Amino acid sequence: MVRLCRYVTARMEVVIVKIISRDSWGAKPNKTKFSKLGEVKGLVVHWSAYPVAIGNQAEMDQLKQIQRLHQVDRNWNDIAYNFLVGDTGQIYEGRGFGNRSAAQGGNSRQEINYNNKHYVAVCWLGGSKPEDQPSAEARAAISWLYEQVGGELRPHSSFKQTDCPGDAWRQWIIEKKTATIDELKKATNITAEDLSNASGPEMVHPQFIQKKLDIIIAKLENIETKLKLGRLIQ
Ligand SMILES: [Zn+2]
């Protein structure tokens, strides 16, 4: 059964999106607790450098392959990306929204922290050849994610010397081609059956939490001022 994610966007809207949750694609648990994502500066696009996955089953097989590569061969905590997208247009949950990725490493420790702390990472399930082209559905799904994340849209190669995510994505990012309404609808098409299965983990945009914290802090400061005033009057 496919579980969907209930997701709170930066605009404080609650939306149910067709993101296949970790347990639905058969992810292994993360080894240790994730570090939290900081203030979000944008979305970074990657490719998996595996042959393009064709169909949902191949996409889920590739997710497991990438997780094994990252957790076992590289001894990382978990699959590096926050989200992964296949040519079907399906979005899969990696580390999820509020967690720090491990995908935008730089040359210095500070840079690694910065790139991963402030940028959400999405990986397209393809790219074993430089000329590999993502489908219109994959592009629409990444457009949709970018709408939710906001800020800058960057290729991995803007952080370090790498072919990732390939010329097709780099061109798409430069031209800032956004998906048409029809493409977006197709990428996020939710059926009645999907809705009845929507019981996934709630993912909350960090900026939403920050806004809530700002409100609480303002209230506390107000109370503190009133207490000080009260003491002065006594
Ligand atoms: Zn990359």
Boltz pocket constraint, residues with backbone or C-beta under 6 A from the ligand:
constraints:
  - pocket:
      binder: B
      contacts: [[A, 45], [A, 46], [A, 47], [A, 103], [A, 156], [A, 164], [A, 165]]
      max_distance: 6.0
